[in-house]
Structure formats: C-alpha cells, structure tokens
C-alpha cells in the first residue's frame, strides 16, 4: 500500500512541494517536517519588510493553518529528522517517531556560514529565520551602531533596512569589492554608490582580526582599526544542509547531488531547493547549486510532480532579485564562461548587462534600476537564455530594439 | 449607473502591452491584446502590491515584474504560485480613438 509522501524541510521549497502534491491529484498521506515552529513562510521579506515595517511583522505564510487542514497535510513543526533508513523506507525523528515513506523529498535548505572568530549571541547575529529577523529588528533603533560582516545580498539588504530605521551602518567586506559572487562589477559599483549616498560606510578588502562582545561589541580589523557596535550581523554566505543525506549514504557534490529530474542517488528520494546541486542543460549540463527563492519554489513543485511519476526535467533559467532602497536588481542566467558583455541603457539610471559566450550564446542578463525598470527586459532575456539564443549584440545594446522582437525572431 | 472614465488614447498602448492608469487615488492596468482588444484590471499584483504595468504581456497573460505571478488579464484569473487571489477586472470600451474604463 501507499506509505505516503514525506517532505523534510518546511521552507519555501517543502511548502510548495506539499501543495503541489495535492494540486496534482495525490490523495495519500503527506507529512511535512520543519525544524521551526512556524508553518512554511516566505524568507525574502526577512531582510526588508520585516525589518523596516512600522508594525511588528508577522510571517508571510505560504501555507496557512486552514490550508494545511483543508489539504490534509500533516505538519510536524519544531521537529528534526535524524536518520533515513533507505532499506526500510522510513525517516526517524528526534523524538523517536518513525515515518514510513513511498517517496521522500529532502528540502533541507541552507544555513548561514559561521564566522569562526565570533560566538553568536544577542549582539552577534545571523539572519535566516523569522525569529532571527525579529531579534535583529529589536536591536535596530535610531542611532544604534550596526556592523554588517559580508557585502553580499543579505548584508546589503539588511544595511538598507537598518538605514531606514535610522541606524548607523558599516559594511565590512573581505573581498576587493561587494557582490563578488555572481554580480558584474558595474552593477556592484552602482549598488555601492547607492549605499554611500544613503550614508552607509562600506569598507572592502578588510580582514577581521577579532570580535569581542563584552556589552558593546568591539571589532578589530587586520589594519588595527577598532569599530564599536551595538549589533553585528554576519552574512558571509550559506552552506547546504546535507548531513542527513550524507549519513544515509546519498551522493553529495556541493549539496545533495540530484539528476535533471531532481532524483538523488536513491530513486525513491528527491532533493530540491538550496540544499541540492543539479545539472543545468542550457549550460551543457554544468552542475550548479542555487540559493534563490524562485528556484526553491519551482524545484519544490517539480520534485512533487516527479515523486508522482511525471519524469520532468528541470529546465528553468536561474533567476534572482534584490531590493535595496528604491532600487531593484534582477539577474537571469549565470555569467560564468562568458567571453564578452554588452550594455543596454534604459534611461533613468537603469541598465542591463548581457553576458555572451564566445559562440554568441546569451548566458545571462543582469540589470539594476529604480523600481521595476529592468523587470520586463530581464524577463525577455530569460526567455532568450532558455532558448540558448544567439542574439545580435548590437540589437541588445540598442534600447530602440524591443527584446520581444528578438524573441519572435 | 457608473460613469465611463476616459483613460488614454487607443494608440498609447502597443499591441500585446500594458500601461498604468491612476484615477481617484486608485491604480489600474490597461492592456491591449495581440488581437487588438482592450482590457483593464486592478493595477497592483495581489501577491505583494507591485505595479503590474511594469510586467510583461504575453498573449492573454500579464506577469508581475517582481515574482512572476501570472494572471489572465481578460478574466483576472490567477495562474498559480505565488499568486492565489484573482485580479479584479473592469469593463473597457473604445470610442473615437479613446479608451474608457468603468471603474465603479
């Protein structure tokens, strides 16, 4: 008989997967196991609306309690899966309970990379969960001094939000510039200038020698400068959560390794979202791992359909966005392997950089501008990337040529 | 009876495109379909209150510029995650080269 579907991880990916199983006609038991007490909620607002909103935030749930009840999904919150018995096809929880599965989805996500120099505490924080956001928000008051370690997206979004709350903000980045990973230098420079205009100090190429917390936090840099802070937030990247998969003997390769249909090295176990690495056909099958909201959502839904036997390939183009102040950045595709870049100016300070391979294939489009100025062209670029199109670079640069026309070509 | 409000000229919207129209403290999106018909909906996405007029029109679908929530702009129907609430639609008429909305 059907033992049911078990999903480990109740974030964007796990939550969407549970819903998708029902939407595609599955009527057997579904268990959704989450380490947090909260029902699945959206994480993107945690560095933005949850920090700047006038009212104490509420989690933006993907699945309300009513919807969980209506859909007959068993949500097991504040709970941790500790072992997978692949032969018996069951999952053991920390409380000793065992859940049998017909198909299992690992949507275990990622956790912030830890800075070995610092011990986390009330004044040294990381941001991943809703509760983390509440704790950070409580310490961000007008005039409070905040140091953000890491000039990546989490750190920079948080810097913008902290400025809106009237805090004094310093961002420390060990690399020579912010957003080194995956963002073109011209776009990073625009973001840097935006923060400078809003009164954020960004110090790049700054190594940290020590962090001490004795009431006030004191950060000593490699160059002997000492910065005092009321709050330090560390945002130096995230690591996939793979321990459970690893101890079950599943293949790991920069995350839980899955095939194009999101199946792990065990045909009954799937993985999706931040925790997995997968081959991307549009880039010749190169294995990638993404930490992105839309990927988590799409892969959760796709894994659910494949758990029901659909045999669908994941073909979506990676897509990412970030909001800082009144600007929004969007990136479709991955620029790795590009041999040239061309720029399209859209007016009002908005622009897009297109990265092309040596053979002319459009690999990625990265744009920034006020509001959603770049959104439409990035979406069209995404469709061109999906088709592995080789658009004429001179048409990409000319804002008189509509990208929609290139798509029709 | 509700009045018809003059919103824009018929030629102000390209085929298979959308523009924003603000009136009386509210915001709307007006569409011109590939077969040259005009439609109108509320202007903000039901997911996170983003102006749909910055989004992309493909056939009878408008896609939110932010999170790719998709709606059929002719019926207002939400087409799946992350949007689950439908968009409200409004009657549109074309008269003497002008687009009119009945926004009630």
Interface residues (C-beta under 8 A of the other chain):
Chain A: X16 X19 X42 X62 X293 X294 X297 X301 X319 X321 X328 X371 X372 X373 X375 X376 X379 X380 X404
Chain B: X16 X50 X51 X54 X55 X56 X63 X65 X66 X67 X68 X81 X82
